[in-house]
Amino acid sequence: MSTIGWLVLDAMGVIYRARDDVAELLVPYLRDNGCRLADAEIEDLYRDASLGRMTSSEFWQRCGVDGNDIEYITRHTLSPGLKGVLEDVTSRGIRVACLSNDVSEWAALQRDHFGLAEFIDPWCISGDIGIRKPDAEAYRSLLSAIGADPRECLFVDDRRENVDAARSVGLEAVLFGTRHFASLDWLRIALVGPSGIRGGWTDTSGPQSPG
């Protein structure tokens, strides 16, 4: 395996704790504000917004609520241990990017709210690039933005279809939340373990237990 120079993180379920932000956070927020649309209608509108086809303001209007972007994004929480992992990884010279399906305005507010911009750059958001994972073009857009060989990138996502798509484009990729890769602590072991930048990492089984 090539030496990893870029760590590419999914947002929902990896950077942020909520795996399905629509079901876990967005729909409850809309219900709290009086939205009467069916869940499936909300999903469709969210998908359009996450492809840049409408702004967040237009999304709230289409849902029939007086939504507030800042009020909504504060429902997110960071995954446990994220900041420590980012500090360790970047201190070893590994750069960090994000590839996420999300609404442009919300993604920008989230990274500012949680102070992530100093660790993660660039942020390739579907609402900005007009493409959602697992479309292969989303990964190619990321590679163009960072100017890296795909073999130098480790992509981390909690959805199998996104991991498989990343591998099809040539990225090293792992499925987050499995037995082999259950927490962000394993990411620290994999990338900055005793053996160095590739310490303890195997592509087929995830990081190996130290000691």
Backbone as numpy.savetxt, mean C-alpha at the origin, in Angstrom:
# Nx Ny Nz CAx CAy CAz Cx Cy Cz
18.97 -14.20 -5.85 18.13 -13.00 -5.85 19.00 -11.76 -5.85
18.66 -10.74 -6.63 19.40 -9.49 -6.67 19.30 -8.78 -5.33
20.32 -7.97 -5.05 20.28 -7.15 -3.85 19.10 -6.19 -3.94
18.35 -6.08 -2.86 17.16 -5.23 -2.84 17.56 -3.78 -2.59
17.19 -2.91 -3.52 17.44 -1.49 -3.36 16.18 -0.70 -3.09
15.03 -1.30 -3.44 13.73 -0.64 -3.25 12.77 -1.58 -2.54
12.11 -1.06 -1.53 11.00 -1.74 -0.87 9.73 -1.03 -1.32
8.82 -1.77 -1.93 7.57 -1.19 -2.43 6.41 -1.76 -1.62
5.71 -0.89 -0.92 4.65 -1.32 -0.01 3.27 -0.97 -0.55
2.36 -1.90 -0.40 0.94 -1.61 -0.56 0.52 -0.75 0.63
-0.55 0.01 0.47 -1.02 0.85 1.58 -1.98 0.09 2.49
-3.16 -0.28 1.98 -4.17 -0.90 2.83 -3.79 -2.33 3.19
-3.70 -2.60 4.49 -3.33 -3.92 4.94 -1.85 -4.11 5.14
-1.05 -3.13 4.72 0.41 -3.21 4.93 0.88 -1.95 5.66
0.79 -0.78 5.01 1.13 0.47 5.70 0.07 0.79 6.75
-1.18 0.68 6.35 -2.30 0.94 7.26 -2.94 -0.36 7.69
-3.51 -0.35 8.87 -4.00 -1.60 9.46 -5.20 -2.18 8.70
-6.12 -1.33 8.27 -7.33 -1.82 7.60 -6.98 -2.48 6.27
-7.39 -3.73 6.11 -7.11 -4.44 4.87 -8.11 -4.05 3.79
-9.37 -4.00 4.12 -10.43 -3.60 3.19 -10.99 -2.28 3.69
-10.38 -1.18 3.26 -10.75 0.12 3.81 -12.17 0.53 3.43
-12.67 0.03 2.31 -14.04 0.38 1.92 -15.04 -0.24 2.91
-14.93 -1.54 3.14 -15.86 -2.22 4.04 -15.64 -1.85 5.50
-14.37 -1.71 5.89 -14.06 -1.49 7.30 -14.20 -0.04 7.74
-13.93 0.91 6.84 -13.88 2.32 7.23 -14.83 3.21 6.44
-14.81 3.07 5.10 -15.57 4.01 4.28 -17.07 3.81 4.42
-17.55 2.59 4.28 -18.99 2.35 4.39 -19.51 2.76 5.77
-18.86 2.38 6.87 -19.34 2.85 8.18 -19.35 4.38 8.30
-18.33 5.03 7.74 -18.31 6.50 7.79 -19.51 7.08 7.03
-19.78 6.53 5.86 -20.91 7.00 5.07 -22.23 6.74 5.80
-22.36 5.56 6.42 -23.60 5.26 7.17 -23.77 6.24 8.33
-22.66 6.56 9.01 -22.73 7.51 10.12 -23.19 8.88 9.66
-22.98 9.17 8.36 -23.35 10.48 7.82 -24.62 10.43 6.98
-25.34 9.31 7.09 -26.67 9.25 6.49 -26.75 8.73 5.07
-25.69 8.13 4.55 -25.73 7.60 3.18 -26.69 6.42 3.09
-27.53 6.43 2.06 -28.52 5.37 1.89 -28.21 4.45 0.70
-27.10 4.68 0.02 -26.75 3.84 -1.12 -26.42 2.43 -0.66
-26.66 1.47 -1.54 -26.26 0.08 -1.25 -24.74 -0.03 -1.24
-24.24 -1.01 -0.52 -22.79 -1.21 -0.45 -22.18 -1.35 -1.84
-22.86 -2.08 -2.71 -22.33 -2.30 -4.06 -22.23 -0.99 -4.83
-23.19 -0.08 -4.63 -23.12 1.23 -5.30 -21.95 2.04 -4.77
-21.72 1.95 -3.47 -20.58 2.66 -2.88 -19.27 2.11 -3.44
-19.17 0.79 -3.55 -17.98 0.16 -4.12 -17.71 0.67 -5.53
-18.76 0.77 -6.34 -18.60 1.22 -7.72 -18.13 2.67 -7.78
-18.72 3.51 -6.95 -18.31 4.91 -6.92 -16.88 5.05 -6.42
-16.53 4.27 -5.41 -15.16 4.31 -4.89 -14.17 3.89 -5.97
-14.50 2.84 -6.72 -13.60 2.38 -7.77 -13.35 3.49 -8.79
-14.42 4.18 -9.19 -14.26 5.29 -10.13 -13.38 6.39 -9.55
-13.61 6.72 -8.28 -12.79 7.76 -7.65 -11.33 7.32 -7.54
-11.12 6.03 -7.27 -9.74 5.53 -7.14 -9.04 5.39 -8.48
-9.78 5.57 -9.57 -9.18 5.61 -10.90 -9.05 7.05 -11.41
-9.34 8.01 -10.55 -9.20 9.41 -10.92 -10.34 9.94 -11.76
-11.46 9.22 -11.79 -12.59 9.64 -12.63 -13.48 10.66 -11.93
-13.27 10.87 -10.65 -13.96 11.92 -9.90 -13.10 12.30 -8.71
-13.29 13.51 -8.21 -12.57 13.96 -7.03 -13.24 13.42 -5.77
-12.57 13.56 -4.65 -13.18 13.13 -3.39 -14.44 13.94 -3.10
-14.43 15.22 -3.44 -15.63 16.05 -3.22 -16.80 15.54 -4.05
-16.51 15.17 -5.29 -17.55 14.62 -6.15 -18.04 13.28 -5.62
-17.12 12.49 -5.06 -17.51 11.20 -4.48 -18.50 11.41 -3.34
-18.19 12.32 -2.40 -19.09 12.57 -1.28 -20.46 13.02 -1.79
-20.44 13.90 -2.80 -21.70 14.40 -3.36 -22.53 13.28 -3.97
-21.86 12.38 -4.72 -22.57 11.26 -5.35 -23.14 10.31 -4.31
-22.50 10.26 -3.15 -22.99 9.40 -2.05 -24.07 10.09 -1.23
-24.32 11.37 -1.51 -25.38 12.08 -0.83 -25.05 12.51 0.59
-23.74 12.73 0.87 -23.35 13.14 2.22 -22.44 14.36 2.16
-22.36 15.05 3.28 -21.44 16.18 3.42 -20.14 15.64 4.03
-19.42 14.87 3.24 -18.23 14.21 3.75 -17.06 15.16 3.92
-16.18 14.79 4.84 -14.99 15.60 5.13 -13.76 14.70 4.99
-12.87 15.03 4.06 -11.71 14.19 3.80 -10.86 13.96 5.05
-10.56 15.02 5.76 -9.68 14.90 6.93 -10.36 14.08 8.02
-11.63 14.33 8.24 -12.38 13.57 9.25 -12.37 12.08 8.89
-12.52 11.78 7.61 -12.54 10.38 7.19 -11.18 9.71 7.33
-10.12 10.35 6.86 -8.81 9.66 6.84 -8.27 9.40 8.25
-8.75 10.15 9.24 -8.28 9.91 10.61 -8.82 8.60 11.19
-9.72 7.94 10.47 -10.18 6.62 10.90 -9.12 5.54 10.64
-8.16 5.86 9.80 -7.07 4.92 9.54 -6.11 4.89 10.71
-5.44 3.75 10.89 -4.34 3.62 11.84 -3.19 2.92 11.14
-1.98 3.20 11.59 -0.81 2.56 11.01 -0.69 1.12 11.48
-0.11 0.29 10.64 0.18 -1.08 11.05 1.22 -1.05 12.17
1.10 -1.95 13.15 2.04 -1.97 14.28 3.48 -2.13 13.81
4.35 -1.28 14.34 5.77 -1.40 14.05 6.23 -0.76 12.77
5.32 -0.11 12.03 5.68 0.41 10.70 6.80 1.44 10.77
6.68 2.43 11.65 7.68 3.50 11.68 9.07 2.95 11.99
9.16 2.00 12.91 10.46 1.42 13.24 11.07 0.69 12.06
10.25 -0.04 11.32 10.74 -0.75 10.14 11.21 0.24 9.09
10.45 1.29 8.86 10.85 2.29 7.87 12.17 2.96 8.26
12.32 3.26 9.54 13.57 3.88 10.00 14.76 2.95 9.78
14.60 1.67 10.12 15.68 0.69 9.95 16.03 0.50 8.49
15.02 0.34 7.66 15.25 0.04 6.24 15.93 1.22 5.54
15.39 2.43 5.76 15.97 3.59 5.07 17.36 3.92 5.59
17.65 3.61 6.86 18.98 3.87 7.40 20.03 2.97 6.77
19.61 1.84 6.18 20.51 0.93 5.48 20.62 1.25 3.99
20.01 2.34 3.57 20.14 2.75 2.19 19.10 2.17 1.25
18.13 1.44 1.79 17.04 0.92 0.96 15.97 2.00 0.85
15.57 2.30 -0.37 14.53 3.31 -0.57 13.16 2.65 -0.54
12.15 3.43 -0.19 10.80 2.90 -0.01 9.81 3.67 -0.88
8.97 2.93 -1.58 7.91 3.52 -2.39 6.59 2.87 -2.01
5.50 3.47 -2.45 4.17 2.90 -2.22 3.44 2.77 -3.55
2.79 1.62 -3.73 1.91 1.40 -4.88 0.56 1.00 -4.34
-0.44 1.85 -4.52 -1.71 1.63 -3.83 -2.91 2.01 -4.69
-3.99 1.26 -4.52 -5.28 1.63 -5.10 -5.99 2.54 -4.10
-6.12 3.81 -4.44 -6.76 4.74 -3.50 -7.15 6.02 -4.22
-7.97 6.81 -3.55 -8.38 8.12 -4.04 -7.24 9.10 -3.81
-6.91 9.90 -4.80 -5.74 10.77 -4.74 -5.71 11.65 -3.50
-6.83 12.35 -3.24 -6.85 13.29 -2.12 -6.66 12.58 -0.79
-7.28 11.43 -0.62 -7.16 10.70 0.64 -5.75 10.19 0.86
-5.14 9.67 -0.20 -3.78 9.15 -0.07 -2.81 10.25 0.36
-2.95 11.44 -0.23 -2.06 12.55 0.12 -2.28 12.99 1.56
-3.53 13.09 1.98 -3.81 13.49 3.36 -3.31 12.47 4.37
-3.45 11.19 4.04 -3.01 10.13 4.95 -1.51 10.19 5.19
-0.73 10.32 4.13 0.73 10.32 4.32 1.19 11.55 5.08
0.50 12.69 4.89 0.86 13.88 5.66 0.44 13.72 7.12
-0.76 13.19 7.33 -1.29 13.03 8.69 -0.40 12.12 9.53
0.13 11.06 8.92 0.93 10.09 9.66 2.44 10.33 9.53
2.85 11.40 8.88 4.27 11.73 8.77 5.07 10.70 8.01
4.53 10.20 6.90 5.19 9.13 6.15 6.02 9.63 4.97
5.81 10.88 4.57 6.49 11.38 3.38 8.01 11.37 3.53
8.51 11.51 4.75 9.97 11.52 4.93 10.59 10.16 4.72
9.79 9.09 4.78 10.30 7.74 4.60 9.96 7.15 3.23
8.81 7.52 2.69 8.28 6.87 1.49 8.15 7.88 0.36
8.82 7.61 -0.75 8.76 8.48 -1.92 9.36 7.73 -3.12
8.60 7.57 -4.20 7.32 8.19 -4.51 6.13 7.37 -4.02
4.96 7.99 -4.14 3.68 7.33 -3.88 2.96 7.19 -5.23
2.82 5.99 -5.71 2.12 5.74 -6.98 0.70 5.30 -6.65
-0.21 6.24 -6.76 -1.60 6.04 -6.35 -2.48 5.90 -7.58
-3.38 4.92 -7.54 -4.21 4.65 -8.71 -5.00 5.88 -9.15
-5.43 6.69 -8.21 -6.17 7.89 -8.56 -5.35 8.89 -9.34
-4.02 8.82 -9.19 -3.12 9.72 -9.92 -2.71 9.14 -11.28
-2.48 7.82 -11.32 -1.98 7.21 -12.55 -3.09 6.62 -13.42
-4.30 6.52 -12.87 -5.44 6.04 -13.65 -5.45 4.55 -13.90
-4.70 3.79 -13.09 -4.60 2.34 -13.24 -4.61 1.72 -11.85
-5.33 0.62 -11.69 -5.37 -0.08 -10.41 -4.63 -1.41 -10.51
-3.99 -1.79 -9.40 -3.51 -3.16 -9.29 -4.72 -4.10 -9.35
-4.61 -5.27 -9.95 -3.38 -5.93 -10.41 -3.04 -5.71 -11.88
-3.52 -4.65 -12.50 -3.15 -4.37 -13.89 -1.62 -4.22 -13.97
-1.00 -4.93 -14.90 0.46 -4.89 -15.03 0.98 -3.48 -15.27
0.17 -2.63 -15.90 0.61 -1.28 -16.18 0.83 -0.47 -14.91
0.14 -0.82 -13.83 0.36 -0.12 -12.56 1.79 -0.35 -12.06
2.28 -1.57 -12.20 3.64 -1.90 -11.75 4.68 -1.27 -12.68
4.37 -1.23 -13.97 5.30 -0.59 -14.91 5.37 0.91 -14.65
4.25 1.51 -14.27 4.24 2.93 -13.91 5.12 3.18 -12.70
5.03 2.29 -11.72 5.89 2.40 -10.55 7.36 2.31 -10.94
7.72 1.31 -11.74 9.12 1.12 -12.14 9.63 2.33 -12.91
8.79 2.92 -13.73 9.18 4.12 -14.44 9.44 5.28 -13.48
8.60 5.38 -12.44 8.74 6.47 -11.48 10.01 6.37 -10.66
10.41 5.14 -10.33 11.60 4.98 -9.48 12.86 4.70 -10.29
12.72 4.38 -11.57 13.87 4.16 -12.42 14.72 2.98 -11.99
14.07 1.89 -11.59 14.79 0.73 -11.06 14.51 -0.52 -11.87
15.45 -1.46 -11.83 15.26 -2.78 -12.39 14.27 -3.51 -11.48
13.28 -4.21 -12.04 12.31 -4.90 -11.17 12.93 -5.89 -10.22
14.08 -6.48 -10.58 14.72 -7.46 -9.71 15.34 -6.83 -8.48
15.44 -5.50 -8.48 15.97 -4.78 -7.32 14.88 -4.35 -6.35
13.63 -4.72 -6.66 12.49 -4.27 -5.87 11.83 -5.44 -5.15
11.50 -5.23 -3.89 10.70 -6.18 -3.13 9.33 -5.55 -2.90
8.30 -6.17 -3.46 6.94 -5.67 -3.36 6.19 -6.45 -2.29
5.50 -5.74 -1.41 4.77 -6.36 -0.30 3.30 -5.96 -0.38
2.44 -6.97 -0.48 1.00 -6.71 -0.59 0.26 -7.82 0.15
-0.97 -7.53 0.60 -1.74 -8.53 1.34 -2.76 -9.25 0.47
-2.72 -9.03 -0.85 -3.66 -9.70 -1.76 -2.89 -10.53 -2.77
-3.24 -11.80 -2.86 -2.52 -12.74 -3.71 -2.48 -12.27 -5.16
-3.59 -11.75 -5.69 -3.62 -11.37 -7.10 -2.64 -10.24 -7.40
-2.42 -9.36 -6.41 -1.47 -8.27 -6.61 -0.04 -8.76 -6.56
0.23 -9.70 -5.68 1.57 -10.30 -5.60 1.89 -11.06 -6.87
0.95 -11.85 -7.35 1.17 -12.61 -8.58 1.42 -11.68 -9.76
0.68 -10.59 -9.84 0.86 -9.64 -10.94 2.23 -8.98 -10.87
2.68 -8.65 -9.66 4.01 -8.05 -9.51 5.09 -9.02 -9.99
4.97 -10.28 -9.63 5.95 -11.27 -10.06 5.94 -11.44 -11.57
4.77 -11.31 -12.19 4.69 -11.47 -13.64 5.44 -10.35 -14.36
5.63 -9.21 -13.70 6.36 -8.09 -14.28 7.86 -8.18 -13.94
8.21 -9.09 -13.04 9.61 -9.31 -12.71 10.05 -8.85 -11.34
9.11 -8.31 -10.54 9.48 -7.88 -9.19 9.57 -9.07 -8.25
10.48 -8.99 -7.27 10.41 -9.89 -6.13 9.15 -9.48 -5.36
8.37 -10.41 -4.88 7.12 -10.05 -4.22 6.75 -11.07 -3.16
6.15 -10.59 -2.08 5.73 -11.47 -1.00 4.31 -11.11 -0.57
3.60 -12.12 -0.11 2.23 -11.96 0.38 2.28 -11.70 1.87
1.82 -10.52 2.28 1.85 -10.12 3.68 0.67 -10.74 4.43
0.91 -11.15 5.67 -0.14 -11.69 6.51 -0.22 -13.20 6.49
0.74 -13.87 5.85 0.77 -15.33 5.82 1.59 -15.87 6.98
1.62 -17.19 7.11 2.41 -17.81 8.18 3.88 -17.42 8.10
4.39 -17.30 6.87 5.80 -16.97 6.70 6.08 -15.48 6.82
5.04 -14.67 6.72 5.25 -13.22 6.70 4.10 -12.56 7.45
4.05 -12.84 8.76 2.87 -12.50 9.55 2.87 -11.07 10.07
4.03 -10.41 10.13 4.08 -9.07 10.70 5.20 -8.28 10.07
5.20 -6.97 10.31 6.24 -6.13 9.76 7.60 -6.42 10.38
7.63 -7.03 11.56 8.91 -7.41 12.16 9.66 -8.37 11.26
8.93 -9.23 10.55 9.58 -10.17 9.63 10.23 -9.43 8.47
9.65 -8.29 8.09 10.24 -7.50 7.02 11.59 -6.94 7.46
11.67 -6.52 8.70 12.92 -6.03 9.24 13.99 -7.13 9.21
13.60 -8.34 9.62 14.53 -9.47 9.61 14.99 -9.78 8.20
14.03 -9.75 7.27 14.35 -10.11 5.89 15.33 -9.16 5.24
15.16 -7.87 5.49 15.93 -6.88 4.76 17.16 -6.38 5.50
17.11 -6.32 6.82 18.26 -5.77 7.56 18.71 -6.72 8.65
18.56 -8.02 8.41 18.97 -9.03 9.38 20.47 -9.17 9.45
20.95 -10.14 10.21 22.38 -10.32 10.45 23.19 -10.52 9.18
22.55 -11.04 8.13 23.29 -11.31 6.90 23.37 -10.09 5.99
22.78 -8.96 6.42 22.84 -7.77 5.60 21.51 -7.46 4.95
21.56 -6.76 3.85 20.34 -6.29 3.21 19.44 -7.44 2.81
20.01 -8.60 2.48 19.19 -9.74 2.10 19.06 -10.74 3.24
19.40 -10.32 4.46 19.47 -11.24 5.58 18.23 -12.07 5.81
18.36 -13.39 5.72 17.29 -14.29 6.08 16.19 -14.43 5.06
16.32 -13.82 3.89 15.21 -13.80 2.95 15.30 -14.94 1.94
14.18 -15.62 1.70 14.05 -16.52 0.56 12.75 -16.20 -0.14
12.75 -16.21 -1.46 11.59 -15.77 -2.22 10.41 -16.73 -2.08
10.68 -18.00 -1.87 9.59 -18.98 -1.88 8.89 -19.12 -0.54
9.61 -18.87 0.57 9.00 -19.12 1.87 8.95 -17.91 2.76
9.51 -16.78 2.32 9.55 -15.61 3.17 10.77 -15.64 4.05
10.89 -14.69 4.97 12.04 -14.61 5.84 12.15 -15.83 6.73
13.34 -16.26 6.98 13.58 -17.39 7.86 13.74 -16.89 9.29
13.31 -17.66 10.25 13.40 -17.29 11.65 14.86 -17.12 12.06
15.21 -15.98 12.73 16.58 -15.78 13.15 16.97 -16.76 14.22
18.18 -17.29 14.11 18.66 -18.22 15.13 18.04 -19.56 15.01
